[in-house]
Amino acid sequence: DLFGGGFESVFGSIFGSGGRNRRTKRQRGSDLLVRHSVAFQAVMDGSEESLEFQVLKTCKDCSGLGSSSPEGVRECPACDGRGRIQRIERVGPFTQQVVSDCSSCQGDGRIVQNPCSNCQGDGRANETKKVQFTVPAGIENGTRLRMSGYGESAKSENGDPGHLYIEIEIDEHEWFERDGADLLMAIPLSYTDLVLGATIEIPHLDGENLKIKIPSGSKPGDTISLKGRGLPSQRTRNGKGSVMVLLKLDIPSKISRGLKKKLLDIKDEISFSEQELKNKITEEAKSRRKG
């Protein structure tokens, strides 16, 4: 059949089919978004978390009816309990059916005459709920975890509840920044540490101290990569990122008289001559232009 059911189905879809068009679609409750902060350590290990939140649930006083008794609720006369109003509009030589929520009952299909004192006729009231959930290792800041069925209850009878979305906010670390699974940090070093080399040991998120070996002759701006000591990667199974260490030269703002005297004694040994300085400037320019 060219019209998929003949003229009867065409006119039925336009003008309705009486009681068969009553609103039977099950509506789902609204979703809920809650933000939750976790310690930076949770990105390394994962964690078990819990939170309390306010959410609209079926009113316990009236069991979702909206009234203290069934007699206090009647069918909306404006839409005959459908919750929606249909009208026919003409567009040029054609007609089209326009459907919208009933303004008299706000799309509910019912009029509550004696509202419940707890929910004021809505059929739902705020409740405090508690939920437990798992934060997986390697989670990214801003990730939303979905808890199915923990959102608002539906207004319609037998409707499914919405979902709860928990947006994870990760607290800052004392010295680490994050780039995916990699951890970035900077270490201020003295001139002697850069020239002679050194080994720096600091506590790390994985429970084992981080040993950073500074090679002799290092320069400010050099980076040291410690592979496998970063965060768990969610892209590769059992994989971890790296710890990237940026070396910085720390110049003290004040020095003691004794240290100042020692530096003056060796100044000639560690300073450049005029020709050496010109050569260094030329070499630096060539290196910069190549890079």
N, C-alpha and C positions, 0 to 999 in steps of 0.2 A: 504494500500500500504506500503510495507516494507521500501521504500525509501522516504515516505512522499511526494509524488508528482511525482515519477518516475525519469527516467534518465534526462529528460528535466530540472527538477528543480535542480538536482545535477550539471549539466553542466552550468546551468544559474548562479548558485551561484559562480561557479569558474570563468567563463569567462565574467560574467556581462550580462546585458540585454539592452544594448544600452542606449537610453535616459532615460529609467525608473530608472536607477541607479544614476541619477543626485542628488546632495546633497540637500536633503529636510529637514534634521534634524535641528530643531531650537536650536541654541546654546544659553546658558545662559551667561550673563556677569560675570566677576570675582567678588568674594566676597571681601569685604574691612574690615580691622581690625583697630579700633581706640581705644586708651587707654584714659580713663577718670577718674580723681581723684574726690573723694567725701569726705566730712568731716566725722569723726567717728560718729558724731551725727546722720547721715543719716541711720546708721545701726539700731539705736533705733527707729527712727520715720519714715524712708522712706523719699524720697524727689523727687521733680520734677526738672529735669535737662534739660539743652540744650547744644548743642555744634555745632561748625562750622567745616567743614572738606572739603578737596579737593577731587573730584572724577571725573572720566572720564564719561561724559554724551554725548549723541548724539549732534554732532556739529550743532549749530544753523545757521551758515553761509551757510552750504551746505546740511542741513537736513540729515546728515549721509551718503550722497552719496560719500564723499571723494574728489569730484571735483566740481568746480563752475558750471558745466553744465553736463547733461547726456552724451554728446558726448565725454567727457573726461574720460569715463570709458568704458572698453571693456571686453569681456569675455576672460578669460585666455586660450590661445591656447594649453598650455601644458597639461591641465587637462580637457579641453572642458567645463570649468565652474563648474566642480564638486567640486573642491577644494581638491580632493584626487586622488592619483595615485594608480592604482592596477597593481600588477605584480604576475606572477606565478613562484613559486620556487619548484624545485624538491628535495624531501627528500627521498633518497633510491628509492623504487619502487613507491612512492606516490608523488602527487603534492599538493601544498597548495597555497591558495590565500593570499597575503600580501598586506595590504592597509596602506598607510601613507599619511600625508599631502603633498600637492604639494609644492615643494620648490620655484617655480616661483612666486606664488601668496600668499605664506605663509598660504595656506589652505582657502583663501577667495573666490577663484573662479573668481576673477576680477583683472584686471590690471588698475591702475589709472594712466593716462598719464598726466593730468593737475591737480596736487594736489591742494586742497583748502589751501589757505594761513593760515587759522586759525588752522586747524587740521593736516596739512601736509599730507593729503590723508588718514588718519586713519578713518575718519568719526566720530571721537569722540574727544572732547577737555575737558580740565580741567575746572571744575566749582566749585564755593564755595557754599556749601549747608549748611543749618541749620536744625537741627532735635531736637525735644523735646521728652523726654522719662521719664518713671517713674522708680526710683530705689526702689525696695520693701524693707520694713523693714526686718532685719535679713539677708540681703544679705552677701554672703561670698566674701572675697577678691579673685580676679581673675575670678569671674563669668562673662560670656559673654552674653550680652543681644542681641537678634537678631531683627533687623529692616528689615523686608522683602521688597525687591525691592529698597532699598536705596544704593545698591552697584553700580558697574560699569555697564554702558549700554553694551548690546551685540554688537559685531561687525557685526554679521549677521543680515539681514533684518528681522524685526518682532521677534527677539529673546528677551527673558525675561531678565530684569536686575538682577544682583547678589544681595546678601544681605549685609547689614552693620552689623558688629559685634562690639559691644561696650564692651571692657574689663574694668571692674570696679577695680580701685585701691583705697583702703581705707586708708586715712591718719592716722597716729599714734595718739593715745590719750596721754594726759599729764601723766597719771599714770596707766591707765588700759591696760592690755594685754587681748587677746581674746582666748578662747578655745571653738569653736562652739558657743553655746548660753550663755556660762558662761563668766563672767568677772573676771579677776585675778588682784590682787593688793597687795602691801605690805605696812605696816604702821610701820615706825620707832617709838618706844616708849621708854620712860625713864624707869629706874629701878623702880621708885616709881609707875608709871602707871601699870607696870606688877604685882607688889606686891600688891598694894592697889586696883587696878581696876580703870577703867575710862570709860567715854563715849565720843567718837569722832564723830563729825558731819561734813560732807563734802558735797559739791554740787554733784548732780548726774545727769545722762543723762536723766532720766525720769521726771525731773523737781521738784522732791521731794527730800529734803536732805537725805543723807544716814547716819543713826545713827548706829554707831558700838559700842556695849557695850563690853568692855574688862573685863572679870571676874577677880576677885582678885586671885592672885596666878598663873596667866598665865605665860607661859614659851616662850622664843624665839623659833620660829618654829611652834608654835600652829597655827591652822587655824580656822577661824570663817566663817560659811556659812550663807549667807542671801538669802534664797530661794525666787524666784519670782521677784528678783530685777535685774536680768541679761537682756540679749538681747532677742528679740522675736525669737522663734524657728520656722524654716520653716518646721520642721518635725512633729510638733504637732500644732493643731489649737488653737490659743489664748494662747499658752504656752510660758513661759519665763524661761530662765536659772537662775542661781544663781550668786551672787557676792561672790567670795572666797577671804578672807582677810588673808594674812600671817603676823603674828606678828614678829617684829624684835626688838632686843635691840639696841638702839642707844647710843653709848659711845661717849661723847664729847671729842674732841681732846684737848681742853683747858678749864680750870675752874678758877673761881676767887679765890683769896686768902681766902675770907670769906667762900666760899663753901668748899674749901679744908680743912679748919680748922674744919668745922662742920662734914665733913666725917671722919676726923681723930678721933674726939671725940666719934663717934658711931661705929668705925671700929671693936672694940672688940665685940660689940653686934651683928653685922651682919656677922662676919667672922666665919669660921668653926675651931673647935679645930682639933688637929692632928688626933684623933680617928674618929671624925665626918667626916673628909675629906676622910679617908680610907674607911669608911662605904659608903659614897656617890659614891666613885670610884667603889666599888664592886657592888653596886646597879645598877649603870649605865651600867656596863659590862654585868650583868645578863639580864637587859632589852634589851640591844642591841642584845644579842645572841638569845633571844626569838623572837625578831621582825624580 
